[in-house]
Amino acid sequence: MLISFDWLKQLIPTDKTAEEIGVLLTGSGLEVEGIHTFDLVQGGLEGIVLGEVLTCERHPDADRLNITTVDIGADEPSQIVCGAPNVAAGQRVVVATVNSTLYPSEGEPFKIKKSKIRGAASEGMICAEDEIGIGASHAGIMVLDTDLPNGTPAAKFFGLGSDKVFEIGLTPNRADAASHFGVARDLQALLDESAQLPKVGDFKVNNTSRSIAVEVQNTEACPRYAGVTITGLKVGPSPEWMQKRLRAIGLSPINNVVDVTNYVLHELGQPLHAFDADKITGKKIVVKTVEEGTTFKTLDGVERKLGANDLMICNAEEPMAIGGVFGGEDSGVTEETNSIFIESAYFSPDWVRRTGMNHGLKTDASFRFERGTDPNMVILALKRAALLVQEVAGGEVSSEIVDVYPEAIENREIRLSIERTHMLIGQHIGTERIKTILEDLGIQVTHETETHLTLSVPPFKVDVTREADVVEEILRIYGFNNIQMDENLATTYLAKFPKPYAENVVEAISNYIADNGFHEIITNSITNSNYYEPAGEAEMAGLVKVVNYNSEDLDVLRKSMVFSGLEVLRRNINRRQRELKLFELGKVYEQREGDYKESRRLSLYMAGNTTAESWKQPSIKSAFHDMAGVVQNVLRKLNAGDFEVQPLQENSYMRQGIAYVKNGTVVAELGVLDAGVTRFMEVKEQVWYAELNWDYLLKKYKDKLVAEELPKFPEVRRDLSLVLDRNVTFDQLKQLAFKVERKLLQSVNVFDVYEGDKIEAGKKAYALSFTLQDKQQTLTDKVIESTMNRLMQQFEKQLGAFIRK
């Protein structure tokens, strides 16, 4: 938001500099992100002054040049060589001094330097109007009629002084400050000065020859609607002062009527709209919704289809404007307009926001209506606009002000505890100081006791709805920097950190994965619904759709982490990256039976080579065990217990994988992504993928490690060779072994697997090693043999194993 300092000083007097005001505003929560100089004429006529020609003589070596001496207010006159035919002694002129830069109406800027022209020294330049950029004439130098002293800046004579413009980063909760008067209201409390609203006492109704009736059918969307008619005006350019004000805040002047509505909007924060009164069919305005699908062409020439919840400003026959958002092309003010109806209204923020989103429209008016305007400013702004229109375009007020306001929006009542206010501020500032700040901000104290203040909060304070909000208002004006810091800081309450502290776990696991060569990615949780179509209707049914999406490529929340990672892989592979290991911790979303679910997932991706080609070894492609090793180590680091390993069941994206399961819950899945999925995403590499249920793992995470003394007694290894059905997995063997022997068995390892013509078809051979240890005593051969026999019996009985002896 841009605020003109000159304009601001019209509303609140101050002798402080723009920089000082910027510091005050920033301290009060209106962050001034920058202060820049606005010049109506480029360069601001800096270094250009008024002077008086004292002497003028013909140049001895040039017929068309004159040597002059000019008083520019310095200690000594300056000698200037001038080629203008009309230069003469006694003239008051405009002089560009040495080192000043001229910005001519045509051509490039140039700097004035000391020089010699045909042997004569010249210290400056006597200027024509086109040479300083304020006109087009080059017939001769400007000759002035003024009593201003020599050396006076030319900008002062021409009324072209520069302005300072504040660039304020307006936060969404400060709708009350979205205007020059809103900022002045804050300065009123900061400077202890009175902000002055524009005077509208001269407003009067000249006649009632052009009355226009107003009917509001939807008072929820439009609680207040007012307007007035002005006839006999002439549309044309705005006066220079108004154009300057608008240009200073980045607006381009259009015509005097439209400029007035923009001027009042930025002055008072109340959006207005001017209709050509001759185009209001039936002399009636109806505020209502229209049939869905109705076409309407807006001022930008775009034909739009209206929704059922778009509030429209209509005449007796057709829509004329989208309420609070944008005017219509056919009802706007043109050069032929001589009568207007000025609209000033209060529209519901929710209705305006929804309509703006539906049509992708953002205007200065909708920006303010969406955040909440002041319903009590409606009539004052209307009168201000009517007076300005009469000033700049002529005309007469030809109707009474119509004001449809069936149910007044009342002030909010808030009870403020003085003791709690001081406690929240952290310092005793006194009841009188609190009252002064509140009253300067427009919040009235309606009742006072020794312990409490009863406050009446006006509607323009949209964000002030409870006691804490009032304290925030007091504190930002009192100044955070004015709060004294106690030497012994203390607090009445400290929040407990959750155990485990999730962010610490995230950091530890992320660091581990990164240490293994993975790069972390952060992708958009909004994605393209087309990615899920090949998976079928069941997968599409669970998608969470974005209602007001801005792009068809971003219309749903992601249900899986797969596609966002594949987008990153595709981009890198297309740029000839061949060793890719990526991971991301993010959220996925799903709709189940009308409920929306969100959960966090840790996803890992491997594509291309695990190692680059070198003299020592060729490049090696990523494989299943590369990914499985990382996943197993992550699960081990999370210390979440033992998991059952199962073959991957139904999965829309992966094949040839496994799942880690605990108590019926799938904790992690890993495998190779289906070739159809990667081909659909235009990824030209095989991709190994793993997805871990982070929410579940975090709940099961144990941050305590139990240390045990190293065993004093030796461990024993025994090997076993088994022939089993090829569908039996090593994990099944391992789980069965630990069920049979819990005390002595320390580990089970497979060191060879064989499938071939040496054994029966459909079978495979495992070579297993078993590590046994008793922590209380040395194992005897009898105990070892007994343990191994029990293991072999169960392998034969439960898994149909043949023991090779």
N, C-alpha and C positions, 0 to 999 in steps of 0.2 A: 504494500500500500504506500502511495506517495502522498506526502503532506507538504504544502507550500508554506514556508515560514512567513512570507509577507501576508498571505491569506490568514494564517493562524493569528498573526498580530492584529488583524482586524476584529477578531473575536475575543482576544484576551491581551491586554497591554503588558508589555515586558521590555525591559532594557537589557536583558541577557542576550548573549550571542547564541547563534545557532548551535554551536558546539556545546555550550552550557546547557541549553534546552535538551540536546540529544542525550547528555549524561543523565539528566533528571528523568526523561522518558524511559530510558533503558532501565534505570533503577526501579521504576514503578511497574515494570512488566511489559512495556511497549518497546521492544528491543529495536533500537535504531541501528540498522545494518550498514548504513552509509549515509553521508551527507554530500550531495553534489550541487554544483552551481548551475543554475539555469539562466541562460542569456537569450533574450528575445532576438538579438542580433548576434551572430556567431562571433565569439571573441569578447563580447560584452563591451566593445569600444575601449578596451583597456589600453592605456598609453595615449589615448586621443583626447586632446584638450581644446578649450576655446582660447583664441589668441587675437591680437590686434596688429594689423599691418602698419608699421611705423613709417617705413620708406619703401619706395618701389622705383627702381631704375632699370633701364634697358641693359641687357647683357652685352658687353662690348664685342663678344665673339659669336653671338647668335641672335638673329633677327627676331625669333619668336620666343625668346626666353627673357625673363626679368629676374633681377636680383633684389630680394626683399629682406628687410629686417622685421622680425615679428616678435612682439612681446607675448610670451606664453606663461608669464607669472614667475619666471626664474630671475636670478640675480641680474643676468645680462640678456639682451635680446638675442634671438637666434637668426643667423643668416640662412635664408632658404631660397634656392633657385626654383622658380615657378614658371610653367609654360602656359598657364590658363590665360585666355585673352582678356578676361574681365577683372583680373587682379588689380588693385589700386590701393594707395595709401589711405589710411583711415578706416578700412573695412574691418569688421569683426568676422573672423573666419574659424574654420575647424582645422586643427593642426595635428598631424601624426608625428609624435616625437621619436627621437632616435631609440632604436631597439624595440619599438612597438611593432605588432604584426597586423597587417591589414587583410580583411576578408572581403574582397570585392564581390559585387553582385554576380559577376561572371569571371571565370578564370580562377587560377590557383592563388592561395594566400601568399603574401610576400612580406619580408621583414624590412623595416626602414633602417638604413645604416648611414653613417657619415660618409659623404662621397664628394667627389669633384666633378662638376658638370661643365665641360668646356673651360676647365681651369679655375672655375669659381667654386669655393667650398659651399656645401649645402648640408644643413643640419636639421633635417625633418622634411615634411611634405604638407603643403596646403591642399586640402582634399575636396573633391567633388562628391556628390551623394552616392554615386555608384561605387566609388573607390572604398567607402567604408561600409557598404552593404545595406544601406537604408533606403535605397531608391535605384532608379534606372538611368537617370539623367547624367550625361557627361558633357553638357554644353559649357560648363565652366565650374569654378569653385563655388562652394556655398557661401553666400554672404548673409550674415545673421543680424537680427535686430534683437539685442538683448542687453540688459544691464548687469549680467553676471560677470564677476571679475575674471580677468585673464588667468588661465591655468585651471579653470573649473573643468572637471571631467565632462566630456561631451555627452556621456550617458545621462548625466543629470539634466542637461539642457533638453535632450530629446525624450526624456522620461523613459529611458530604456535601461534603467538600473537592473542589475542581476538579482536573482532570488536564490535563496538556499532551499533545497528540497530534501526532506527527510525520507529515507526509504525504511519503512517500518515492517518488521516481520510480525504481522498480526496473527496471534494464535486463535484457534477456533472459538475459544470461550470468551473472547473480547469483542463480541459483536457491537457492544456499546461504544467502542472506540473507532468504528469503521467510518469516520468522517472527521472533518476539521473541527466541528463543534465537540465531537466525542473526545478528541485529543485535548481540546481546550478545557474540557470538564476535568480531566485528570490534572492539567496544569493549574487549574483553579485551586485544587487541593495542595499541589506541590509548591505553588508560588504565593499562596494566600492572597490571590487577586480574584476579582469577579469576572467570570466568562459571560459575555453579552450575546444573547441571541439576536439575530437580525430584527430590526423594528418592522412591524407589519401594521402599525396603527393607522397608516394612510389607506389601507385597503377599504374600498367601498364598492357597493353595487351601483353601477351607472343606470342600468335598466334591466328589465326582465323579459326582453323580447326574444331570447333564444334559450329558453329553459329546456333542459333535457332530463327526462325522468330516469331513475335508476331502480332496478329490481335485483336483489341478491337472493338467488334461489338456494345457494349452498353457503350457509353462514359458518359451517365448520371450516371450510377452505378459505373463506373470506369473512372474518369477523367484522371488518370495518371497511367501508368503501365511500369515498367522497370525491366530489368533482365540481368544477365551475366552468362556465363558458365565457370566452373572450371573442368579440367580433371586431371587424374593421381593422385588423392588424395587417402588417406588410412583412412578408418573409424575405429575409436578406441576410447579409453577413452580420455577425455579432460585432459590437464595438471592440476596439483594440484591448481595453482593460480586461474584458471577459475572455477574449481569445488568449491573452497572455496567461491568465490564471489556469485555463484549461490545458494549454500547452505545457505549463510548468509541471503538471502532474501526469503528463503523457497522453493527453487526449487531443484528438484533432478536431478543431471546430467544424461544424456542419452547416448550421444556419442558426439565426438568432433564437428561434423557438426551441429547437432540439438542444441547443447549447444551454438554454436556461434550465431545462430539466436535468441535464448533466451537472450543471453548476450547483443546483440545490441538492442533488443527490450527494455530491462530495462535500458540500458545506454542512448539511444537517443529517445525512445518513438516511434520508427518506427517499426511496425511488419514486419517480413520477413518470407518467406517459402522456403525450399529447396526441389526441386524435383530431383529424380533420372533421370539424363538426358537420360539414355538408355530406360526409359519407356515413353518418350515423343514421341509418334508415329508420324511419318511424319515430325519430326524436326520442329514442329510448335505448338505454344500456341495460343488458341482462347479464348477470354474472352467474354462470352455470356450467355444468359439464354437458358435452354433446355426445352423440352416438359414436361408438367406437368404430374406427376406420374412416371417419370423416377426414377429407383432405383439406389442408390449410397451408397457404404459402406465406412464409415469414419474411421479414425485412431483408434477409440475406438472399432472397430469391429461391430458397429451397422449399419444395412442396413436401409437406410432412403428413403422415397419417396419425391422427389423434387417437389417444387411448381413452378408455372410459373414465379414468381418474385425472384427466387433464382439465384443469379449470380454465374456462375460456371467458373472455370479455366479448360479448356479442351485441350487435344491434338487434333490431326487431326481426331480422331475417337471417343473418349469418354471423360467424365468428369474426372478430376484428383483431384480437391479440390473445396470446397465451398468458394468462394471468401471472404476473410477477416474474415472467421469464423473458418474453420476446414479443415485439409488436408484429402486426401483419403488414404485408406489402401494400395492400389496397387501401388501408385506412390511415396511413402515415401522412405526415406534413410534407407538402411539396411547395415549389415556388408559387403555384397558383392558389395556395391556401390563404383564405382571409378570415376564417373563423375556426377556433379550436375549442375542444373540450379537454381540460387538464384533469387527469386521474391521479388521485393520491389515496393509497389504500394500505391496509394491513392484511397480508396474506399469511396463511398457516405455513410455518417452516417445513413441516412434513410434506404437505402437498406440493410446494414449490420444489423441494429437493427431489421428490419422486418424478415429477414432470421433467425437470432438468436432466436427470439421469436417463430417462426414457428416450429423450431426443438428443442427448449428447450436447446440450446447450449450457454454456456458462457465460453469464453476463454480469455487469456490475450490479444490476438490480437483483438477479437471482442469488448472487454471492451474499448480499445482505439479508434478503428475505429468508434464505435457507438457515441463517444463523440466528435470526430473530431481530426484527426492527422494533421501533417504539410506537405503539398504537396512539400515544398521546401527541406525537409529532405530526400526525396526518394533516390536521387543519392548518397549523402554523406553516408547514412546508408549502401547502397549497396557496396560502395567501402570499407567501414570499415569492413563489413562482409567478403568480398573477401580477404582482407589482413589478417584477423584473421584466416580464413579457411586455407590459405597458411601457416600461422605460426604454427597452431596446427595439420594440416592434410596433409600438402604438396600440391603439384599440381601446375597447371599453369592456368592462365586466358586464355581461348581458344576462346574468342569471344569479339567483341566490345560490349560496353554497349548498349542495345536496350532500347530506351526511347520513348514510345508512349504518347505524351502530346499535343493533338491537340489544346486545348484552355487553355492557362495558367490562373491559378487562381490568380487574381491580389490582391494587398493589398487594404484594405478599407481606404478611405479618410474620416477623421473626423475633423471638425473645432471646436477648443476648445477655449472658452472664458476664459481669465485669471481671469477677475473679478468674473464670475460665479463660477469658480473653487475655488477661495478663499472663496466665500460665502457658497458654499456647504461644504467645509472643516471646516469652522467656524474659520479660522485663516489665516493670511497672511504669506505664507511661501516663497514667492519670485518666480519670473519667472525662474531664473537660477536653483533653486532646482527642480522645476517642470520638466524642460527640462532634467536635469541629471537623474532623476528617470525614465522618459519615455525612454530615450535612453538606460539606463541599462536594461530595460525590453524588449528591442528590438523594441520599437516604435520610428520611426524616425520623427523628426521635419523637414518638407520640406519647410515651409514658416513661417515667423514670422512678426507680426506687434506689435504695442504698446498694442493692446487689445486682439489679437487672435493668436493662433498657429494652423497651418495646419499640421495634423498628417497623417502619413502613417502607418497603423496598419497591421502587417503581418497576414497571415491566421492562424498561430498556436494560436493566441489569439481569440479563437472561441467565447468567451463570451463578447468581447469588440466590440460593434456595434454602440454605441452612446456616446454622450458627458458624460453622467452620469457614464457610465462604465469606461471611462478614469479617471474620478475623483476618482472612487473607487480604481482603480489601484494605483493612486498616494497616496491616503490616507492610504492604507494598508501597503505600503512601508514606507511612512513617519512615520507611527505609530499612532494608535488611542490614545495611552497613552501619546503621545507628544502634543496633542491638549489641550491648556490651557482652563480651565473652568472659564468663566467670573463670577464675584461676583453677577452680576445682569443678570441672564439668561433671554433671550427674544427670541421670535420667530416672524417671519413675517406673520405666518398663523397658525390658529388652526382650525382643522376640527370640524364641528358641530356634536354632538351626535344625532343620529336619535331619534325621539319621536314617540312612546315609544322606549326606548332602549331595544332591543329584549333580550339581555342576562339577564337583570334584571328581566324581566317577566318570563323567563325560570327558573331562580333561585327561584323566589317566588313561582311559581306553583309547581316546583319540591320539594321544602321544604314542601309545604302543603301536597302533596301526600305522601311524606316520613313520615310526622308526623302522617298520618293515617295508618301506618304499612306497606306501600309498599316499596319494594326494587327496586332500579333503576338498569337496565341492559343496556349493550351496546353490540349490536350484529352486525355481518357482513352484510353490505348491498348487498353483492354478495351471491346468494343462488342457489338452485337446481331447474332447470326447471321442474323436475319430480313432484314437489309438486303441480304444477298448472294443470297437465294433467287431473285429475279427474273432474276439473271444466269445461272442454270442450274446443273446438277450439277457441271460442271467447276470453276466458281468456288467452289462450296461444298466441293468435295473438298480444296482446298488450305488450308482454314481450320485454324488452331491452336486447339483447344478448351481451355477452362479446366475442369479436372477438378472442382474443388470450388467452383463459382461460387455466390455468395450471391443472385444475382438473375438471372432468366431474360432480362432485358434486357442483361445483361453476362456473356455466356457464351463469347465467343471473343476472340482477339487480332485486331486489325484487319489486314486484308490490303492495304487501300488507305487513303489519307488522306481520300478523298472524303467519307465519311459523317460523320466527326467534325466536319469543317468545315461540312457542310450543317446539322448540328444547331445550330451557332452562328449560321449565317445565318438559319435559321428563327426562332430566338428573337429576333434583332434585327429581322428584317422584320416579325414579328408585333407588335413594339413601335414600328412606323412609322419605322424607320431606312431611309433611301432611298439613301444613298451608302455602299456597303460594299466595302472593300478589305482583305482579311485574308491573313495568311500564318502558316505554322507549320513548324518543323523538328522532325520526330519520327520514330519508328520504325514500320516495318510488318513483319509476320511472315507466314511461309508454310511449309507442309509440303509437301516434295517427296520422294516415294519413301521415306518413313520418316524423312527428315532434316528438321530444323527450321532455317529460315533467317530471319535478321533483318537488316534494312538500314535506313538512314536516308533519308528523303525530305524535300525542301523543296517544300511545296505553297503555291500562291497561289490566291486566290479573288477574283473581281470580280462584283458584282451591282448592279443599279440604275443610278444615274447616276454619271458621272465628275465632273461639276461640278453644283453646285446652281444652281437658277434665280435670276437676278438681273436688275437693270434693264439690265445691259450685254448679257446673252445668255440665251437659254433654257437649261434643263437639257439635258444631252447624255447619252445612254445609253452605257453601257460597250460597247466593241466589241473585235473580235479584235485589232486592231493596238495597242490600249492594253495588253493583256496581253502580246502578242508583244514590244513594245518593252521592257517590264520584264525579260522572260526573256532577251532578247538582251543586254541590258546586264549582267545577272547573269553570264551566260556569259562576257562580255568581261572583267568584273572578276575572274573566277576565272582568267583567262589560261590556259585549258585547251586552246587551239588552235582550229583550224577544224573545223566540223561540217557534215555533209551534211544538208540539209533534205529530208524526204520527206513525202508525204501520210500522214496518220494511218491505220495499218492497223487490224486488229481490236482493238476496245476495248470493254469492257463498259459503260463509263460516258460516253464522249465521242463526239461526232460533229463533222464539219466542222473538223478540226484538222490540225496538223502535228506531226512528230517530228523532233528533232535527233539524228542518228546519227553515231557515230564508230567506225570499225573494226568495224562490225556490232553495236555496243552502243547501245541506245536511251538517250540521255543525258537527254532531256527530252521531254515531250509537253504540248501545249496545244491547247485547243479549247473548244467550248461543251458543257456537260454535257447529256446526252440528256434530253429533256423528260419521258420516263417516269421517270427517276431522280429528278429534282427534284419531280415530282408525287408520287411514292412517299414522298418525305421532307417533303411538304407545304411546299415552298419555292415561293413564288408569284412568282418572278422568274427571268429568264434568268441563268444563272451561267456565267461564263468561268472555266476552271480550268486550272492548269498544275501539273505534278509533275516535279521534277528529281531525278535519281539522285545524291544528295549524296555517298555513299561513293565512287562512280566519279569525280565531279568533284574531290573532295578529293585523290584519288590523282594526278590529272592536274594539279592546281593548281601553278602556278609563281609563287613569291613574288619572283622577281628580274625586274626590268624593265631592258631594254637601251635605253640612250639613244643616239640617233644625231644627228650634226650636221645641221642644216637644209641641204637641198640648195642648191647654188649656181646650179643650172641650172633654167630654167623648165619647168613642166608644160604639157601640151597636151591640149585636150579635142576629141574627135570624137564626133559623134552618128550614130546608125544606126537606121533604121526597118526592122523585119522583120515579115513575116506568117508565122505558124506554126500548127500544129495546136493547138487550144485546150487540149489536155492537157499541153503543154509548159510547164514552170514557169520562172519567172525564175531560180530557183536552178540549174536545169540549164544555162541560158545562161551564168550566172556561172561555174560550175565549168568548163565547156568553154572559156570565154575564158581562164581562168587556166592551163589545161592547154596551150593553144596558145601563149600568151605569158606567161612567168614573170618575165622581167627588166624589161620596160618598163611593163607594165600595172600601174597602181597601184590603180585602183578601177573598178567597173562599177555604174551606177545606172540604174534605170528611172524615167522621168519621165512616161510616159503609157502607158495600155493602152486598146485600143479593141476592142469586139466589137459588130457591128451589121450593117445592111443594105448598108453601103458595101463590105464585103468578103464573101468566100465563106462560106457557112454552115459551122460547125464550125471556123472559123479565128478567130484574134485577132491584133491588131497590137501590137507592143511598140515603144516609142520609148526607145532606150538611149543613155546617154552613157558614153564610155570616157575615162579620164584616163591619159595616157602621160607618162613622165618617165625620162630617163637621168641618173643621178646623177654620171656622169663627164664628160658633154659635152652640148652643146645638140643637140636633135633636129633632123634635117633633114627636109624635105618628103618626100624619097625613102624614108627609114626609116619615117616615119609612114604613108605610103601603102602600103608593103610590109606593115607590121604589120596595117593594117586589111583589106587584101586577104586575108591569111592567115586572119583571123578570119571574114570573110564566107564564104570557101570552106568552112571547117569547119562553120559554121552551116548552109550549104546541104547539105553532104554528110551530116553526122551527125544533124541535126534536121529536115531537109527544109524549111528556111526559104526564103522568097522575099524578096529584098532589094529594098526600095522605094528607087529612085534618082531 
